[in-house]
Amino acid sequence: MTNKPHSRYQHVFVILRADAYDEGDHVSEHVTVKKVVTTERRAEGEVKRLNDLNAEKGCRYYFEIAQLDTEL
């Protein structure tokens, strides 16, 4: 995932945790923001670490890029 920086915003990488729940007739998924980091390399490493650490827990981690808006 290579993205060109936006001229107005800094890119950050949001690490997300997805938990799936079997509710009988369907499976629902709950997503939680776990952490925000400033480099793609750090995001990739943290996602790998968390997925390895929690492999038995039925959740998965992934990351998405976002723009950091610090203006009020």
N, C-alpha and C positions, 0 to 999 in steps of 0.2 A: 504494500500500500504506500505509494509515494504521492504526496499531495503538495502542490505549490502553495506556499503561504499566501494568505489573503493580505492585501495591502493595508487593511485597517485593523485586522484582528490577529492575535497570536493563536496558533493551533495548539490544542491540548488533546490528550488521549484519555478517554473515559473508560475505565475498566468496569465491566458489568458482570453481575452474577445472575444466572437464569436457573430457577428452580421449577421443575415440572411436578404437578400434582394430578394424580388419577382421581377423577371425580365420578367414576362409574361410567356414565355415558359419554364423557369427553375428558380430555386432559387440558388443564389450564396451566399457564406459565406465568410466574411472577418474576419480574426483573428488578434488581436492586443496583444502584450505583455503589460500587465498592470503593473506588479510588480514582483520582485524576492525577495524571503524570504529564510531564512536559515533553517527553521524547517517545517516538515510536519504538525505539529499541528497548527502553525501559518498560513500555506497555507489553511488548511481546514477551519479555523475560518474566514479568509479573504474572501474566496470563498463563504461561507454561508452568510456573511454580505453583500457582493456585490450583490449576487443573490436576497436576501431579499429586499435590497434597490432599485434595478433596475428591479424588477419583471414586471413592467408595460411597460418597454421600449423595449421589444422584443430582448433582448440580453441575453446571458448566460455566466457565468464565470466557469472556471474549472482550475485545475493545473496539471502540468506534472513535473516529476523529470528530472534534468539535471546535468551534471558534470561541475563544475567551473574550468576552466583552467586559472591559473594566470601566467603561464610562457609565456615569449615573444619569 
